Amino acid sequence: MDGLLARARQKELYRDRTWEALLHYKKRGLFLTGMHSLVDDPKFFLAPDGRDNPESELEATIRAFFSPETGDGSARCRFPARYDWLKTALRIDESRLPGAYCPAFEKAIGGKEFRRAVLVFPTAHMNSPASMFGHTLIRIDTGYRSKLLSYAVNYSANATDTNGLLFAFKGLFGFYKGYFSILPYYEKVKEYNNMDQRDMWEYNLDLTPEEIRRMVLHIWELQGIYSYYYFLDENCSYNLLFLLEAARPPLDLTDRFRLSAIPVDTIKAVGEAGLISGVEYRPSQATVIREKAALVNGPDRAEALAISEGKTGADTFNWRTESRNERILTDDLAIELLQYNFSKGKIPKTKYKKAFLSVLEARGKLGAEPSMDGEDPNDTGAERPDRGHGSRRAGIGFGFRRGAPFIEMSYRPAYHDLLDPSQGYVSGSQIEFLSISARYYIRENRLRLSRMNFISIVSLAPRDWFFKPVSWKIDTGLLEKAVSADRDSTVFFLNPGGGFAWNAGNNGLFYALLETDVNAGDRLRDKYAIGPGASAGIIASVAGGWKTHTCGRWTQYVAGDRHTELSLESAHRFRLGPEEALDLIFSGSWAYGSSRPEAIMKLNRYF
């Protein structure tokens, strides 16, 4: 043992990149001098100061390998990735170590062939506060023919709170413990793909079988070990990067994300590191239903809906059409709807089985699906999330407010708004954290805070024949607005709302919301103003990268500073390049008997 310790000191193995990856060590402090592990669970360390002392932890690990303890609790069984690396780095003669029998490890991992690793991205689910940015997990393929029987490695917060605001607060400030879990992949597909209506993208990783094996060994070490979960940085995606670094230590992916780790940005980083060898798309059941529904007309959709609700059987339905192709499309749509309604508990099992067998029998009599001449069966039309715009955005522009010229500077650390290009993002969604804009008024020689969003979330989910979601919003922060006929001031605002949205043409979305607005500030009469209101708007994408959003809002403040406020805005964003866009925004508000017209042109850069 003493010889191994001396050799480890001579080689300074505690500074080795592999050791840093296996222990999740990162530089810390203002000048990034000391080392500190991002794993918070003391069970993960063998030295009392192991979390902050890589050298002490390395020597404690070597000593532990010589402990007479055997079984699953021994160091060699608990930390197989550490042992596997040190055995090679120090040329350890295993015959000189005490024997180690690891029954749990052998049952779970011993002798298994790990063929492929896949990084999986379930897209954002805006109606779930835990899933607003999307999610990532890793699938480990073994000898099973079906991918659904593979292992899914997931890191998530151990949270039971259902209140969205409470979850967001606790998640932002690290009140939850995060754990790795290993589940059959089919359970995650059922959860994300079917239950939550989330499309899934599967990125095949260019890792060798030996690298995948090293990753699996490290995953074993992390079972039952917690790290505090932080919504913006030390989250599901960031912690998965440590698994890839354990597989191939020179990658050093985690250093790219010091302030925030948005899931889609981590996928881009993995691609930039040359790790992605192929991409597969797994549409959600809701996406499949919408795609099939687009192929049939209104009466046929009504027929499919009636069949899926068990109101009639496909074999006895009084068909409107004699067209075989139309009946095939309608039956296929009814099958998808039946499966979806059953998975959501909307139809009892006995009724489901009877209706399902009925439609399957009728569908079987119609033969093969009609061919689509000239259509590429591999072209889904879906946009890859990793090819969307960068989640950070900075902008600078010039404008006028009530005739006064100003220069505006803005910055958004995350992540997407209603006018941003939709490619790779959920259409009709917005989520922004800590975005800020400031204006320098040239004539006054004065810099003012124009707006700061602590959080801004908008979910405009369109209603259709089969899905009836509720649209909603929550917006809070600081805003410069009218507090009298001739004066503007910065106030705190909280603006929740709910309503409905509908598709308007091929590339449009119309919405209407009922809202409540709460303002607080020293310049307001009684220091506050509260009132109900309503808003409506239309969002449209036009050919050539032009996206427009025209909306109006009315608020009647009935408590505190009582007054009426009306506002109109027509905003246009022109995409100039992959990461550049130009804004033209015309707006106006009316309050306290005076109007405030405004116009601005701004250049944006995504990164």
MOURKA-V377197 format. One record per residue. N is the residue number from 0. OMEGA is omega in whole degrees, -180 to 180 (none if undefined). Layout:
<<N | OMEGA> <N | OMEGA>>
This chain:
<<0 | -179> <1 | 178> <2 | 179> <3 | 178> <4 | 179> <5 | 180> <6 | 179> <7 | 178> <8 | -179> <9 | -179> <10 | -176> <11 | -178> <12 | 180> <13 | 176> <14 | -176> <15 | -179> <16 | 180> <17 | 179> <18 | 178> <19 | -180> <20 | -177> <21 | -180> <22 | 180> <23 | 178> <24 | 174> <25 | 175> <26 | -177> <27 | -180> <28 | -177> <29 | -178> <30 | 176> <31 | -177> <32 | -178> <33 | 178> <34 | -176> <35 | 179> <36 | 177> <37 | 171> <38 | -175> <39 | -176> <40 | -180> <41 | 180> <42 | -178> <43 | -174> <44 | -180> <45 | 176> <46 | 180> <47 | 179> <48 | -174> <49 | -178> <50 | -177> <51 | -176> <52 | -178> <53 | -179> <54 | 179> <55 | 180> <56 | 179> <57 | -179> <58 | 177> <59 | 178> <60 | 179> <61 | 178> <62 | -178> <63 | 178> <64 | 179> <65 | 179> <66 | 179> <67 | -180> <68 | 178> <69 | 179> <70 | -173> <71 | -179> <72 | -179> <73 | -177> <74 | -179> <75 | 179> <76 | -178> <77 | -174> <78 | -177> <79 | 180> <80 | 176> <81 | -178> <82 | -178> <83 | 180> <84 | -178> <85 | 179> <86 | 179> <87 | -176> <88 | -177> <89 | -178> <90 | -177> <91 | 173> <92 | -174> <93 | -179> <94 | -180> <95 | 179> <96 | 173> <97 | 179> <98 | 180> <99 | 176> <100 | -174> <101 | -175> <102 | -179> <103 | 179> <104 | -179> <105 | -180> <106 | -176> <107 | -169> <108 | -173> <109 | 176> <110 | -179> <111 | 179> <112 | -180> <113 | -169> <114 | -174> <115 | 173> <116 | -176> <117 | 175> <118 | -173> <119 | 180> <120 | 168> <121 | -175> <122 | -176> <123 | 175> <124 | -168> <125 | 180> <126 | 177> <127 | -179> <128 | -179> <129 | -171> <130 | -174> <131 | -179> <132 | -169> <133 | -174> <134 | 171> <135 | 172> <136 | -180> <137 | 175> <138 | 178> <139 | 180> <140 | 178> <141 | -177> <142 | -179> <143 | 180> <144 | -178> <145 | 177> <146 | -177> <147 | 179> <148 | 178> <149 | 178> <150 | 173> <151 | 180> <152 | -171> <153 | 172> <154 | -177> <155 | 178> <156 | 175> <157 | -173> <158 | 177> <159 | -178> <160 | 178> <161 | 178> <162 | -175> <163 | -179> <164 | 179> <165 | 178> <166 | -179> <167 | -180> <168 | -179> <169 | 179> <170 | 180> <171 | -171> <172 | 170> <173 | 178> <174 | 180> <175 | 170> <176 | 179> <177 | -178> <178 | 168> <179 | 176> <180 | 179> <181 | -177> <182 | 171> <183 | -176> <184 | -178> <185 | 178> <186 | 178> <187 | 177> <188 | 178> <189 | -178> <190 | -174> <191 | -172> <192 | -172> <193 | -175> <194 | -173> <195 | 178> <196 | -177> <197 | 173> <198 | -179> <199 | 177> <200 | -176> <201 | -178> <202 | 179> <203 | -177> <204 | -179> <205 | 178> <206 | 177> <207 | 177> <208 | 179> <209 | 178> <210 | 177> <211 | 178> <212 | 179> <213 | 178> <214 | -180> <215 | 178> <216 | 180> <217 | 176> <218 | 178> <219 | -179> <220 | -174> <221 | 180> <222 | 180> <223 | -179> <224 | -177> <225 | 166> <226 | 179> <227 | -173> <228 | 177> <229 | -171> <230 | -172> <231 | -177> <232 | -177> <233 | -174> <234 | -177> <235 | -175> <236 | -179> <237 | -177> <238 | 175> <239 | 179> <240 | 177> <241 | 178> <242 | 178> <243 | 177> <244 | 176> <245 | 178> <246 | -179> <247 | -172> <248 | -179> <249 | -177> <250 | 179> <251 | -177> <252 | -171> <253 | -179> <254 | 179> <255 | -172> <256 | -178> <257 | -176> <258 | -180> <259 | 180> <260 | 177> <261 | -176> <262 | -177> <263 | 178> <264 | 177> <265 | 176> <266 | 177> <267 | -180> <268 | 178> <269 | 177> <270 | 178> <271 | 177> <272 | 177> <273 | -175> <274 | -175> <275 | -178> <276 | -180> <277 | -177> <278 | 175> <279 | -176> <280 | 178> <281 | -178> <282 | 177> <283 | 179> <284 | 178> <285 | 177> <286 | 179> <287 | 180> <288 | -180> <289 | 179> <290 | 179> <291 | 180> <292 | -180> <293 | -178> <294 | -178> <295 | -179> <296 | -175> <297 | 179> <298 | 178> <299 | 176> <300 | 178> <301 | 178> <302 | 179> <303 | 179> <304 | 179> <305 | 178> <306 | -176> <307 | 179> <308 | 178> <309 | -179> <310 | 178> <311 | 176> <312 | -179> <313 | -178> <314 | -177> <315 | -176> <316 | 179> <317 | -173> <318 | 178> <319 | -173> <320 | 174> <321 | -177> <322 | 179> <323 | -178> <324 | -180> <325 | 178> <326 | 178> <327 | -180> <328 | -180> <329 | 178> <330 | 179> <331 | 178> <332 | 179> <333 | 179> <334 | 180> <335 | 180> <336 | 178> <337 | -179> <338 | 180> <339 | -179> <340 | 179> <341 | 180> <342 | -180> <343 | 179> <344 | -178> <345 | -179> <346 | -179> <347 | -174> <348 | -178> <349 | 179> <350 | 179> <351 | -178> <352 | -180> <353 | -179> <354 | -178> <355 | 179> <356 | 180> <357 | -178> <358 | 177> <359 | 179> <360 | 179> <361 | -180> <362 | 180> <363 | -179> <364 | -176> <365 | 176> <366 | -173> <367 | 179> <368 | -180> <369 | -180> <370 | 178> <371 | -176> <372 | 176> <373 | -178> <374 | 177> <375 | -178> <376 | -179> <377 | -179> <378 | -178> <379 | -176> <380 | -180> <381 | -180> <382 | 179> <383 | -179> <384 | -177> <385 | 177> <386 | 176> <387 | -178> <388 | 176> <389 | -175> <390 | 175> <391 | -180> <392 | 174> <393 | -178> <394 | 174> <395 | -176> <396 | -179> <397 | -179> <398 | 179> <399 | 172> <400 | -176> <401 | 178> <402 | -178> <403 | -179> <404 | 178> <405 | 171> <406 | -178> <407 | 174> <408 | -177> <409 | 178> <410 | 177> <411 | 178> <412 | 180> <413 | 11> <414 | -178> <415 | 174> <416 | -172> <417 | -180> <418 | 179> <419 | 176> <420 | -173> <421 | -175> <422 | 178> <423 | 179> <424 | 180> <425 | -179> <426 | -180> <427 | -178> <428 | 175> <429 | 170> <430 | 180> <431 | 176> <432 | 170> <433 | 174> <434 | -175> <435 | 173> <436 | 180> <437 | -178> <438 | 173> <439 | 180> <440 | -168> <441 | -176> <442 | -178> <443 | -175> <444 | -174> <445 | 177> <446 | -179> <447 | 170> <448 | 180> <449 | -179> <450 | 171> <451 | 178> <452 | 171> <453 | 175> <454 | 178> <455 | -178> <456 | 175> <457 | 177> <458 | 178> <459 | -178> <460 | -175> <461 | 176> <462 | 178> <463 | -177> <464 | -167> <465 | -177> <466 | -176> <467 | -178> <468 | 174> <469 | 175> <470 | -177> <471 | 178> <472 | 169> <473 | -175> <474 | 180> <475 | -180> <476 | 179> <477 | -175> <478 | 172> <479 | -177> <480 | -179> <481 | 174> <482 | 174> <483 | -176> <484 | -174> <485 | -177> <486 | 172> <487 | 179> <488 | 178> <489 | 180> <490 | 169> <491 | 178> <492 | 173> <493 | -171> <494 | 174> <495 | 178> <496 | 179> <497 | -179> <498 | -174> <499 | 176> <500 | -180> <501 | 174> <502 | 179> <503 | -178> <504 | -175> <505 | -174> <506 | -177> <507 | 180> <508 | 177> <509 | -179> <510 | 174> <511 | -175> <512 | 166> <513 | -172> <514 | 169> <515 | 179> <516 | 178> <517 | 177> <518 | 176> <519 | 180> <520 | -177> <521 | -175> <522 | 178> <523 | 174> <524 | -175> <525 | 175> <526 | 180> <527 | 175> <528 | -179> <529 | 179> <530 | 176> <531 | 179> <532 | 180> <533 | 177> <534 | 177> <535 | -179> <536 | 177> <537 | 179> <538 | -179> <539 | 173> <540 | -177> <541 | -180> <542 | 178> <543 | 177> <544 | 179> <545 | 178> <546 | -176> <547 | 179> <548 | 178> <549 | -175> <550 | 175> <551 | -177> <552 | 177> <553 | 178> <554 | 177> <555 | -179> <556 | -173> <557 | 179> <558 | -178> <559 | 178> <560 | -174> <561 | 178> <562 | 178> <563 | 179> <564 | 176> <565 | 177> <566 | 176> <567 | 179> <568 | 172> <569 | -175> <570 | -177> <571 | 178> <572 | -179> <573 | -179> <574 | -178> <575 | -179> <576 | -179> <577 | -177> <578 | 179> <579 | 179> <580 | 179> <581 | 178> <582 | 166> <583 | -174> <584 | 177> <585 | -177> <586 | 177> <587 | 177> <588 | 179> <589 | 179> <590 | 178> <591 | 176> <592 | 179> <593 | -178> <594 | 180> <595 | 176> <596 | -175> <597 | 175> <598 | -179> <599 | 171> <600 | -172> <601 | 176> <602 | -178> <603 | 176> <604 | 177> <605 | 177> <606 | none>>
